C-alpha cells in the first residue's frame, strides 16, 4: 500500500512539475500588452522626478497648503498627498484616519464636518528639531480640501492616494479631477485594490499606480524572467526599495518595468546615499520628505 502511495505521489509530483514547466515555457514566449501611456508623464525634462512626499513633510507641516506651495516654488515635479472624506462629504488632504498626530484636535476625519476640521491647527505639532521649537503653531495652518489645493496650484502634477474605502471616495475624486481639468496632471495610487479598481472604472483616462498585489505579481514574473508576458493595468510601480528582507527595486526590476512601459517610483527615501543608488539603478521618480536634498543631488538647485 505504501509503495503504491509513493508511486502515485511520484507520478502526481511529476505531473505538477510538468504543468508548471509548461506554463513557464508558454509565458516565456508570450508578450503581453505594454502599459497604456498617459500624458501625465510626457514632456518631462528630468529623467528622475522629484516627488514631495505629503508636500515635503520633513520641511513644512505635512499635507498642508503651505507645504505644497513651498515645494512647488522649490521646483519639485510632483506633489504627493493623501485624501479622506469629511462627515459632510468634502475631500480633505489628510493621511491618518484620526487628526491627533498632526493637529491640536482629536477625532476621526469621517466623523467630523469640514467646519470642525478647519478649526484645528495643522501646524501645531510640527517640529524640525525634535521638540525644541514649533514654528508653525498659531500661524493659521489648517487642513486643506483637495479643491483648495487644485485651485491654488493648477499647473502642478499630483500623486493622490485615496485612503478611505467606506464610504467610497473614488467617485467624488474622479468628478473633482475632471471638473478641475486635472486628468492629465494626476496619478492615483492606493494600497487598496477595491479603491484602484473602482477608480480605474470611473476614470479610465487617468494614470494609476499598482496595488500591492499587482506589484507582487509583476515582481514574481520579473524575477523569473517572464515579465514580458505581463499586461499591466497601470502606468507606474510605486514601491519601497525593500520589503523586509526582500529586495524589490533592482536593475532587473527596473528594466523589466521599462520593457512594459511602466515607470518606477520609490518611496519614501530620505537618505541622499539611498537616493543616489536609486538614481543609478534608473528609477523614474523618488518620493521624499526632503525634496530639497533630492533636487540638490540632481543638480537642480532648489528655487527657494
N, C-alpha and C positions, 0 to 999 in steps of 0.2 A: 504493500500500500504506500509506504513512504517513498519507495523507488518510483512508483507511478506519479505521486505528487511532485517529486523532484523533477521528473521528466516533463510533466505538464507545465510546471513553473518555468523550466528552462525554455520550453517552446514558447510560452507566453512572453517571457522576457525578450527573447529574440524577436518576437513579433512587434513588441513595443519599440525596441531599438530600430528595427527596420522601418516602422512607420515614422518614427522621429527623424531618422536619416532621410527618408523620402521627402518629408515635409521640408527639411532643411535644404535639400538639393533643389526642390521646387522653388522655394523662396529665394535661394541664391541666384537663380536665373530670372527672377521676376523684377521688374522695375515699376514701382508704384508712381502715382501722380505726385509731382513736386507741389510744395505749398503754393497756394494762390497768393501772388504778391499784392500788397496793399500800399497805397500811396503814402502812408504814414512813414515808411522807411525810405522813400525815394528822395533823391537830391540832397543827401547828407554829405557835407564836406568832410567831416571827421569820420575815420574808419571805426572809431570806438566812441559810442555815445555815452555821455555823462548823464546818469540818472540821479537826481537829487532825491534820495530816499526820504519819504514823508516831508519833502520840501527841503531837506538838509537839516534834519532834526538834531544834529550834533552842534549846529551853529546858532540856530534860532528855534523857538518853540515849535515842535513838530506839528505838521498838518494844520498850520495856520496861514492866513493870507500873508502875514508878514514874512513867513518863511518862504512861501512860493514866490513872492515879489523879489525878495532878496536873492534867491537862487537864479531867478530869471535874469535879473540885472547882472549877476555874476557871469552869465553866459552858458549855463547848463543847456543840455539838449532836451531833456525830458524831466518833467516833474512827476514823481511817483506819489500816489495818495491812496487813502482807503475811505470807503463811504459806508454809511449806515442811514437808516430812516428814523425820523423822529416819530413821536406818537401821533402827530398830525400830518404825517406823510411827506415831510420835506427831507431831501437828501442832504446830509451834512457830512463834513470831512472829519472822520474820527476812526482811529484804529481799534481801540478797545471797545467792548460792549458796555463797559462802565466808565464813567468820566473821571473817577477818582485818581488815576495815575497821572493825568496831565492837567487837571484843573483843581480849583479850590472847592469844587462841588462834589456831589455824590448822586448815584442813581444810574439806572440803565438808560442808554440813549433812546431805545424804542419805547420807554415808559414816560419820557419827558417831551413836552412840547418844544417847539423852536424857541418861543419866548423864554421858557425856563432855561434852556441851554445857553442862550445868548447872555444870560446874567452871570454865567461862570467866567472866571478869569483863566483863560487858556495859557497864559504865560506865568501863572503863579508858581508852579513847581519847577520851572526850567532853571537849571544852574550849570554854568560852563566850568565850574571849578569845585565840584564835589561839595556843594553846600555852603561855600564861603559867601557867595553872592547870588542874588536872584534878580537880575537886571530887568526882567520884564514884568515884575509884579506891579499891578496897578497902572499899567500902561495902556489899558483898553484892548488888550489882545483877546479876541473871542473865538468861539468855534465857528468856522465859516460854513456856509452852504456851498454845495457844488456849483450852483448857479452863480454865486458871487465870484468864485474862482474863475469860472469860464468868462464872465463879464470883465473881470479885471485883467485877464491875460489871454485874450482871444487868439493870439498868434503862437502861443506855446503848444508843445506836444505834451500829452498827459498819459501816464500809465496808471490805470484806475483798477483798484481791487474792491469789488462789492463784497463786504464781509458778512453781510446778513443774508440768511436764506428764508426765514419766516418772520413776518410776511415777506414775500419776494420783492426785490427791488430792481431786478434786471429790466422789467418793462418800463418803469419810470426813468431809469438810467438811459435806456435806448431813446426814449422820447425826448429827453433833455439834450442828448448828444445831437440828435437830428435837428431839434429846434434851434440850437446854437450853431448849427452847421459845423460841427466838430468831427464828423465821421472820418475825415482823413487826418485828424490830429490826435486820435486816442488809440490806445491799445488796452484791452481788457484782460486782466488775469485773475484767477481765483484758485484757491485750494479745493474748492467745492465743485465737483463735476456737474451737479444739477444746475448751479449758477451759470457755468460756462455753456452747458447745453442749451439752457433757456435763452441766454443772451445771443448765442450764435443763431438760434432760430428766429429771434425777434429782430436782430440787427446783423444780418449776414454780410453786410458791406463793411463792417468794422473789424479791424485786426484783433486777434486774441492770442494769448499765450497758452501753453499746455497746462493741463491739470497734472497733479502728482501721478495719477495712473497712466496718463499719456506719456509723461516723461519716463516712467518705468518701462513702458512698452518700447519706446524708442531706444532707451539705454540698453535694454536687453538685445534688441536687434543690432544695434551698432557694435556692441561688444562681440557678437558672433559673426560680424562681417556681412550681415544681410540687411543693413539699414536701407539699401536701395529699394527694398520691397515695400517700404512703409509709405502710405499716402496720408500725410498729415492734415488734420482739420484745422490747424492753427498756423500762425505765422512766426511764432517765436517760442523758444525754450527758455524759460526764466527759472533758473536753478541755483542752488547753493554749489560752491565748488566741491564740497564733500558732504556726504550724509552719513554721519558716524564714521565708521571705518571704510565706507565705500567711497571711492573717488568717482565723482560724477563728471566733472569737467576735465577732459584730457584732449590731446591733439586729435586722437581718433574720434572722440565725441563731436568736437567742433567741425572736423572735416566731414563727418557723416551728416551733420545738421546742414552744413552749407550745400552738400550734394542734393539735399531735399529742399533747398531754397528757404531754409529756416535760419532765423537769427538766434544767436546765443547771448543771453543777458544773465549776468551772475550777480547774486545778492548774498548778504549785504557786506561789502568789502570796505574796511576802514583802515587797513594797513597798506601803506604805499608799496611795500615789497610784494604783497599779495597782488596788488593792482598791476604792478609791472609784470609779474609772472603770467597773469591772465592776458594782458595785452600781447605778450609774446606768443601765447597759445592761439591768438587770432580771434578772441571773442569779439562780439559786436557791440556790447554795452556792459557797463558796470554800475550797479546801484550802490550808493554810499551815503552815509550820514555827513560826510565831509567832502562835498563836491569841489571845494577849493583845492584840496590836495590832489585830486584826480586831474583837475584842469591844469595844475602846475606840472604834473607828471607828463601830461600830453603836450606840454609846452604851449598851452593855451592859457595865457596869464589871465586870472580872474579879472573881470572888468571893474570890480569894486576896489 
